[in-house]
Amino acid sequence: MTCEVVVLYFARSADLAGVRTETISVPQQITSLRLWDEIVKRHSSLAAIQDQVVFAVRQEYVLLGDQLLDLRTGDEIAIIPPISGG
C-alpha cells in the first residue's frame, strides 16, 4: 500500500530541489534510506548533500539506513541540510 506524504525542503535542499514543499506517493512501510532514494529520484541534485543532510519524519530525526518507517498519509518529511553561520 502507498500513502501521500509531504516533503519539506529547507535552505540548500530547497535550492537543489527547486521546490520548498511537495506531496509524493511512497510505500507505507519503507526504510529511511529507501525513502531518501525516492526523494533523490525526483531531485537528483540532492544526492550531493546525502552525507550531510538531517532527515526528519513527523518532526523526529531519523538516520538514513535500514530503519523501517511506518508512514501515514499526511506525514511530514523534512530535508534539512547543514546550516553554517557566524
N, CA, C and O atoms as CSV, one atom per row, in Angstrom:
chain,resi,resn,atom,element,x,y,z
A,1,MET,N,N,0.837,-1.178,0.000
A,1,MET,CA,C,0.000,0.000,0.000
A,1,MET,C,C,0.885,1.245,0.000
A,1,MET,O,O,2.004,1.235,0.511
A,2,THR,N,N,0.359,2.298,-0.578
A,2,THR,CA,C,1.089,3.555,-0.624
A,2,THR,C,C,0.348,4.620,0.168
A,2,THR,O,O,-0.821,4.462,0.521
A,3,CYS,N,N,1.058,5.709,0.437
A,3,CYS,CA,C,0.451,6.848,1.105
A,3,CYS,C,C,1.072,8.122,0.538
A,3,CYS,O,O,2.139,8.091,-0.075
A,4,GLU,N,N,0.396,9.223,0.751
A,4,GLU,CA,C,0.860,10.527,0.285
A,4,GLU,C,C,1.505,11.260,1.459
A,4,GLU,O,O,0.845,11.519,2.465
A,5,VAL,N,N,2.790,11.595,1.338
A,5,VAL,CA,C,3.481,12.330,2.387
A,5,VAL,C,C,3.914,13.690,1.842
A,5,VAL,O,O,4.081,13.869,0.636
A,6,VAL,N,N,4.089,14.633,2.750
A,6,VAL,CA,C,4.510,15.978,2.379
A,6,VAL,C,C,5.996,16.106,2.675
A,6,VAL,O,O,6.430,15.893,3.806
A,7,VAL,N,N,6.774,16.455,1.655
A,7,VAL,CA,C,8.212,16.638,1.830
A,7,VAL,C,C,8.484,18.136,1.904
A,7,VAL,O,O,8.085,18.899,1.025
A,8,LEU,N,N,9.169,18.538,2.967
A,8,LEU,CA,C,9.523,19.943,3.192
A,8,LEU,C,C,11.026,20.093,2.986
A,8,LEU,O,O,11.817,19.370,3.592
A,9,TYR,N,N,11.409,21.021,2.140
A,9,TYR,CA,C,12.818,21.252,1.835
A,9,TYR,C,C,13.236,22.578,2.456
A,9,TYR,O,O,12.534,23.581,2.329
A,10,PHE,N,N,14.383,22.576,3.126
A,10,PHE,CA,C,14.873,23.770,3.781
A,10,PHE,C,C,16.252,24.148,3.252
A,10,PHE,O,O,17.039,23.286,2.860
A,11,ALA,N,N,16.534,25.458,3.247
A,11,ALA,CA,C,17.845,26.011,2.898
A,11,ALA,C,C,18.373,25.420,1.587
A,11,ALA,O,O,17.693,25.478,0.563
A,12,ARG,N,N,19.579,24.854,1.616
A,12,ARG,CA,C,20.201,24.363,0.384
A,12,ARG,C,C,19.396,23.242,-0.271
A,12,ARG,O,O,19.400,23.124,-1.497
A,13,SER,N,N,18.711,22.421,0.514
A,13,SER,CA,C,17.920,21.351,-0.102
A,13,SER,C,C,16.808,21.935,-0.970
A,13,SER,O,O,16.477,21.369,-2.012
A,14,ALA,N,N,16.229,23.057,-0.552
A,14,ALA,CA,C,15.195,23.723,-1.366
A,14,ALA,C,C,15.798,24.261,-2.654
A,14,ALA,O,O,15.192,24.172,-3.722
A,15,ASP,N,N,16.999,24.820,-2.541
A,15,ASP,CA,C,17.672,25.329,-3.738
A,15,ASP,C,C,17.973,24.199,-4.717
A,15,ASP,O,O,17.744,24.331,-5.919
A,16,LEU,N,N,18.486,23.093,-4.197
A,16,LEU,CA,C,18.832,21.960,-5.060
A,16,LEU,C,C,17.603,21.308,-5.677
A,16,LEU,O,O,17.631,20.912,-6.843
A,17,ALA,N,N,16.526,21.194,-4.907
A,17,ALA,CA,C,15.303,20.550,-5.405
A,17,ALA,C,C,14.487,21.483,-6.297
A,17,ALA,O,O,13.743,21.035,-7.169
A,18,GLY,N,N,14.639,22.782,-6.066
A,18,GLY,CA,C,13.865,23.742,-6.849
A,18,GLY,C,C,12.439,23.917,-6.341
A,18,GLY,O,O,11.621,24.566,-6.993
A,19,VAL,N,N,12.139,23.344,-5.185
A,19,VAL,CA,C,10.822,23.471,-4.563
A,19,VAL,C,C,11.010,23.575,-3.055
A,19,VAL,O,O,12.046,23.174,-2.524
A,20,ARG,N,N,10.021,24.106,-2.376
A,20,ARG,CA,C,10.068,24.181,-0.909
A,20,ARG,C,C,9.216,23.081,-0.270
A,20,ARG,O,O,9.475,22.658,0.857
A,21,THR,N,N,8.216,22.633,-0.991
A,21,THR,CA,C,7.341,21.565,-0.485
A,21,THR,C,C,6.709,20.835,-1.663
A,21,THR,O,O,6.483,21.416,-2.725
A,22,GLU,N,N,6.431,19.570,-1.458
A,22,GLU,CA,C,5.719,18.777,-2.462
A,22,GLU,C,C,5.125,17.551,-1.789
A,22,GLU,O,O,5.578,17.127,-0.726
A,23,THR,N,N,4.120,16.999,-2.414
A,23,THR,CA,C,3.491,15.781,-1.930
A,23,THR,C,C,3.903,14.650,-2.857
A,23,THR,O,O,3.800,14.758,-4.079
A,24,ILE,N,N,4.375,13.555,-2.250
A,24,ILE,CA,C,4.784,12.399,-3.049
A,24,ILE,C,C,4.100,11.146,-2.524
A,24,ILE,O,O,3.675,11.089,-1.370
A,25,SER,N,N,4.001,10.153,-3.382
A,25,SER,CA,C,3.409,8.867,-3.022
A,25,SER,C,C,4.536,7.863,-2.806
A,25,SER,O,O,5.385,7.668,-3.675
A,26,VAL,N,N,4.531,7.227,-1.635
A,26,VAL,CA,C,5.553,6.247,-1.282
A,26,VAL,C,C,4.887,5.067,-0.572
A,26,VAL,O,O,3.756,5.189,-0.102
A,27,PRO,N,N,5.576,3.930,-0.491
A,27,PRO,CA,C,5.018,2.810,0.276
A,27,PRO,C,C,4.826,3.184,1.745
A,27,PRO,O,O,5.616,3.948,2.299
A,28,GLN,N,N,3.788,2.652,2.371
A,28,GLN,CA,C,3.537,2.940,3.781
A,28,GLN,C,C,4.666,2.433,4.659
A,28,GLN,O,O,5.044,3.094,5.626
A,29,GLN,N,N,5.203,1.275,4.335
A,29,GLN,CA,C,6.351,0.757,5.067
A,29,GLN,C,C,7.558,0.814,4.150
A,29,GLN,O,O,7.592,0.193,3.087
A,30,ILE,N,N,8.552,1.581,4.594
A,30,ILE,CA,C,9.725,1.841,3.768
A,30,ILE,C,C,10.888,2.152,4.696
A,30,ILE,O,O,10.697,2.747,5.757
A,31,THR,N,N,12.089,1.755,4.304
A,31,THR,CA,C,13.244,2.115,5.127
A,31,THR,C,C,13.555,3.591,4.906
A,31,THR,O,O,13.184,4.174,3.888
A,32,SER,N,N,14.239,4.177,5.873
A,32,SER,CA,C,14.578,5.595,5.741
A,32,SER,C,C,15.485,5.833,4.538
A,32,SER,O,O,15.356,6.854,3.863
A,33,LEU,N,N,16.398,4.908,4.260
A,33,LEU,CA,C,17.280,5.075,3.112
A,33,LEU,C,C,16.504,4.964,1.805
A,33,LEU,O,O,16.761,5.717,0.865
A,34,ARG,N,N,15.575,4.047,1.740
A,34,ARG,CA,C,14.772,3.921,0.512
A,34,ARG,C,C,13.887,5.151,0.312
A,34,ARG,O,O,13.682,5.582,-0.822
A,35,LEU,N,N,13.365,5.719,1.391
A,35,LEU,CA,C,12.589,6.948,1.287
A,35,LEU,C,C,13.460,8.069,0.734
A,35,LEU,O,O,13.035,8.817,-0.146
A,36,TRP,N,N,14.677,8.182,1.253
A,36,TRP,CA,C,15.610,9.190,0.732
A,36,TRP,C,C,15.860,8.945,-0.755
A,36,TRP,O,O,15.863,9.889,-1.545
A,37,ASP,N,N,16.071,7.677,-1.143
A,37,ASP,CA,C,16.291,7.344,-2.553
A,37,ASP,C,C,15.103,7.762,-3.419
A,37,ASP,O,O,15.292,8.243,-4.537
A,38,GLU,N,N,13.880,7.583,-2.910
A,38,GLU,CA,C,12.685,8.004,-3.652
A,38,GLU,C,C,12.683,9.522,-3.862
A,38,GLU,O,O,12.286,10.009,-4.920
A,39,ILE,N,N,13.123,10.248,-2.859
A,39,ILE,CA,C,13.182,11.712,-2.967
A,39,ILE,C,C,14.264,12.116,-3.955
A,39,ILE,O,O,14.059,13.015,-4.771
A,40,VAL,N,N,15.420,11.456,-3.886
A,40,VAL,CA,C,16.524,11.773,-4.798
A,40,VAL,C,C,16.163,11.424,-6.242
A,40,VAL,O,O,16.637,12.082,-7.168
A,41,LYS,N,N,15.330,10.397,-6.450
A,41,LYS,CA,C,14.876,10.079,-7.815
A,41,LYS,C,C,14.163,11.278,-8.439
A,41,LYS,O,O,14.271,11.508,-9.643
A,42,ARG,N,N,13.442,12.035,-7.629
A,42,ARG,CA,C,12.709,13.192,-8.130
A,42,ARG,C,C,13.614,14.409,-8.301
A,42,ARG,O,O,13.368,15.264,-9.151
A,43,HIS,N,N,14.667,14.476,-7.480
A,43,HIS,CA,C,15.574,15.629,-7.492
A,43,HIS,C,C,17.002,15.110,-7.325
A,43,HIS,O,O,17.546,15.109,-6.221
A,44,SER,N,N,17.591,14.676,-8.415
A,44,SER,CA,C,18.898,14.020,-8.362
A,44,SER,C,C,19.990,14.897,-7.768
A,44,SER,O,O,20.967,14.372,-7.234
A,45,SER,N,N,19.854,16.204,-7.844
A,45,SER,CA,C,20.877,17.097,-7.298
A,45,SER,C,C,20.991,16.984,-5.771
A,45,SER,O,O,22.006,17.385,-5.202
A,46,LEU,N,N,19.971,16.446,-5.107
A,46,LEU,CA,C,20.020,16.269,-3.656
A,46,LEU,C,C,21.052,15.228,-3.233
A,46,LEU,O,O,21.475,15.222,-2.077
A,47,ALA,N,N,21.460,14.359,-4.133
A,47,ALA,CA,C,22.463,13.341,-3.808
A,47,ALA,C,C,23.746,13.980,-3.291
A,47,ALA,O,O,24.485,13.357,-2.528
A,48,ALA,N,N,24.015,15.208,-3.695
A,48,ALA,CA,C,25.234,15.904,-3.280
A,48,ALA,C,C,25.286,16.175,-1.782
A,48,ALA,O,O,26.374,16.362,-1.236
A,49,ILE,N,N,24.139,16.203,-1.101
A,49,ILE,CA,C,24.132,16.517,0.332
A,49,ILE,C,C,23.749,15.320,1.207
A,49,ILE,O,O,23.528,15.484,2.406
A,50,GLN,N,N,23.669,14.134,0.633
A,50,GLN,CA,C,23.208,12.961,1.377
A,50,GLN,C,C,24.010,12.736,2.659
A,50,GLN,O,O,23.431,12.401,3.692
A,51,ASP,N,N,25.321,12.912,2.611
A,51,ASP,CA,C,26.149,12.641,3.785
A,51,ASP,C,C,26.084,13.746,4.834
A,51,ASP,O,O,26.660,13.607,5.913
A,52,GLN,N,N,25.394,14.835,4.531
A,52,GLN,CA,C,25.354,15.982,5.431
A,52,GLN,C,C,23.945,16.322,5.900
A,52,GLN,O,O,23.773,17.099,6.839
A,53,VAL,N,N,22.957,15.756,5.264
A,53,VAL,CA,C,21.573,16.151,5.500
A,53,VAL,C,C,21.022,15.581,6.811
A,53,VAL,O,O,21.382,14.480,7.227
A,54,VAL,N,N,20.153,16.349,7.443
A,54,VAL,CA,C,19.375,15.865,8.582
A,54,VAL,C,C,17.992,15.551,8.025
A,54,VAL,O,O,17.386,16.368,7.333
A,55,PHE,N,N,17.512,14.370,8.335
A,55,PHE,CA,C,16.270,13.848,7.788
A,55,PHE,C,C,15.305,13.711,8.960
A,55,PHE,O,O,15.660,13.109,9.973
A,56,ALA,N,N,14.110,14.247,8.850
A,56,ALA,CA,C,13.153,14.138,9.954
A,56,ALA,C,C,11.813,13.630,9.425
A,56,ALA,O,O,11.341,14.046,8.367
A,57,VAL,N,N,11.219,12.719,10.192
A,57,VAL,CA,C,9.906,12.168,9.864
A,57,VAL,C,C,8.991,12.470,11.043
A,57,VAL,O,O,9.272,12.070,12.173
A,58,ARG,N,N,7.902,13.172,10.778
A,58,ARG,CA,C,6.972,13.580,11.843
A,58,ARG,C,C,7.715,14.308,12.963
A,58,ARG,O,O,7.460,14.079,14.145
A,59,GLN,N,N,8.629,15.179,12.573
A,59,GLN,CA,C,9.399,16.042,13.478
A,59,GLN,C,C,10.346,15.270,14.389
A,59,GLN,O,O,10.733,15.774,15.444
A,60,GLU,N,N,10.722,14.062,13.998
A,60,GLU,CA,C,11.710,13.282,14.741
A,60,GLU,C,C,12.849,12.935,13.801
A,60,GLU,O,O,12.629,12.454,12.689
A,61,TYR,N,N,14.085,13.186,14.264
A,61,TYR,CA,C,15.252,12.896,13.442
A,61,TYR,C,C,15.358,11.401,13.173
A,61,TYR,O,O,15.080,10.565,14.032
A,62,VAL,N,N,15.773,11.099,11.945
A,62,VAL,CA,C,15.908,9.715,11.500
A,62,VAL,C,C,17.254,9.582,10.788
A,62,VAL,O,O,17.605,10.415,9.952
A,63,LEU,N,N,17.994,8.541,11.120
A,63,LEU,CA,C,19.226,8.248,10.403
A,63,LEU,C,C,18.888,7.564,9.090
A,63,LEU,O,O,17.946,6.775,9.015
A,64,LEU,N,N,19.656,7.871,8.062
A,64,LEU,CA,C,19.455,7.192,6.786
A,64,LEU,C,C,20.044,5.796,6.911
A,64,LEU,O,O,21.236,5.636,7.172
A,65,GLY,N,N,19.216,4.805,6.726
A,65,GLY,CA,C,19.677,3.431,6.857
A,65,GLY,C,C,18.542,2.442,6.740
A,65,GLY,O,O,17.585,2.660,5.997
A,66,ASP,N,N,18.653,1.347,7.481
A,66,ASP,CA,C,17.691,0.253,7.380
A,66,ASP,C,C,16.504,0.386,8.316
A,66,ASP,O,O,15.673,-0.519,8.397
A,67,GLN,N,N,16.414,1.508,9.027
A,67,GLN,CA,C,15.284,1.711,9.945
A,67,GLN,C,C,13.974,1.705,9.166
A,67,GLN,O,O,13.811,2.469,8.214
A,68,LEU,N,N,13.039,0.841,9.570
A,68,LEU,CA,C,11.755,0.731,8.889
A,68,LEU,C,C,10.805,1.798,9.418
A,68,LEU,O,O,10.584,1.911,10.624
A,69,LEU,N,N,10.253,2.570,8.506
A,69,LEU,CA,C,9.286,3.613,8.853
A,69,LEU,C,C,7.887,3.129,8.526
A,69,LEU,O,O,7.680,2.436,7.530
A,70,ASP,N,N,6.937,3.489,9.356
A,70,ASP,CA,C,5.536,3.192,9.102
A,70,ASP,C,C,4.847,4.534,8.857
A,70,ASP,O,O,4.457,5.226,9.797
A,71,LEU,N,N,4.706,4.885,7.595
A,71,LEU,CA,C,4.194,6.197,7.225
A,71,LEU,C,C,2.685,6.186,7.066
A,71,LEU,O,O,2.073,5.155,6.789
A,72,ARG,N,N,2.105,7.359,7.249
A,72,ARG,CA,C,0.665,7.554,7.051
A,72,ARG,C,C,0.458,8.754,6.134
A,72,ARG,O,O,1.289,9.660,6.096
A,73,THR,N,N,-0.632,8.760,5.407
A,73,THR,CA,C,-0.942,9.895,4.545
A,73,THR,C,C,-0.943,11.177,5.383
A,73,THR,O,O,-1.543,11.239,6.457
A,74,GLY,N,N,-0.258,12.191,4.865
A,74,GLY,CA,C,-0.179,13.477,5.548
A,74,GLY,C,C,1.066,13.658,6.394
A,74,GLY,O,O,1.335,14.766,6.859
A,75,ASP,N,N,1.841,12.583,6.608
A,75,ASP,CA,C,3.074,12.727,7.377
A,75,ASP,C,C,3.996,13.737,6.707
A,75,ASP,O,O,4.018,13.857,5.482
A,76,GLU,N,N,4.756,14.461,7.525
A,76,GLU,CA,C,5.727,15.418,7.007
A,76,GLU,C,C,7.132,14.834,7.091
A,76,GLU,O,O,7.545,14.282,8.111
A,77,ILE,N,N,7.839,14.977,5.993
A,77,ILE,CA,C,9.228,14.549,5.898
A,77,ILE,C,C,10.041,15.825,5.653
A,77,ILE,O,O,9.823,16.512,4.655
A,78,ALA,N,N,10.969,16.145,6.549
A,78,ALA,CA,C,11.774,17.360,6.406
A,78,ALA,C,C,13.175,17.016,5.966
A,78,ALA,O,O,13.803,16.107,6.507
A,79,ILE,N,N,13.660,17.744,4.984
A,79,ILE,CA,C,15.009,17.604,4.492
A,79,ILE,C,C,15.760,18.864,4.911
A,79,ILE,O,O,15.523,19.948,4.379
A,80,ILE,N,N,16.672,18.704,5.877
A,80,ILE,CA,C,17.354,19.861,6.460
A,80,ILE,C,C,18.852,19.707,6.238
A,80,ILE,O,O,19.487,18.850,6.850
A,81,PRO,N,N,19.414,20.530,5.370
A,81,PRO,CA,C,20.862,20.456,5.138
A,81,PRO,C,C,21.611,21.154,6.268
A,81,PRO,O,O,21.003,21.868,7.066
A,82,PRO,N,N,22.917,20.956,6.343
A,82,PRO,CA,C,23.689,21.646,7.371
A,82,PRO,C,C,23.595,23.156,7.173
A,82,PRO,O,O,23.572,23.653,6.046
A,83,ILE,N,N,23.542,23.861,8.276
A,83,ILE,CA,C,23.441,25.319,8.215
A,83,ILE,C,C,24.668,25.882,8.913
A,83,ILE,O,O,24.993,25.506,10.040
A,84,SER,N,N,25.343,26.791,8.218
A,84,SER,CA,C,26.514,27.418,8.838
A,84,SER,C,C,26.200,28.873,9.101
A,84,SER,O,O,25.381,29.485,8.415
A,85,GLY,N,N,26.839,29.398,10.068
A,85,GLY,CA,C,26.618,30.806,10.396
A,85,GLY,C,C,27.741,31.317,11.269
A,85,GLY,O,O,28.652,30.583,11.649
A,86,GLY,N,N,27.650,32.576,11.570
A,86,GLY,CA,C,28.749,33.132,12.349
A,86,GLY,C,C,28.300,34.020,13.440
A,86,GLY,O,O,29.127,34.558,14.177
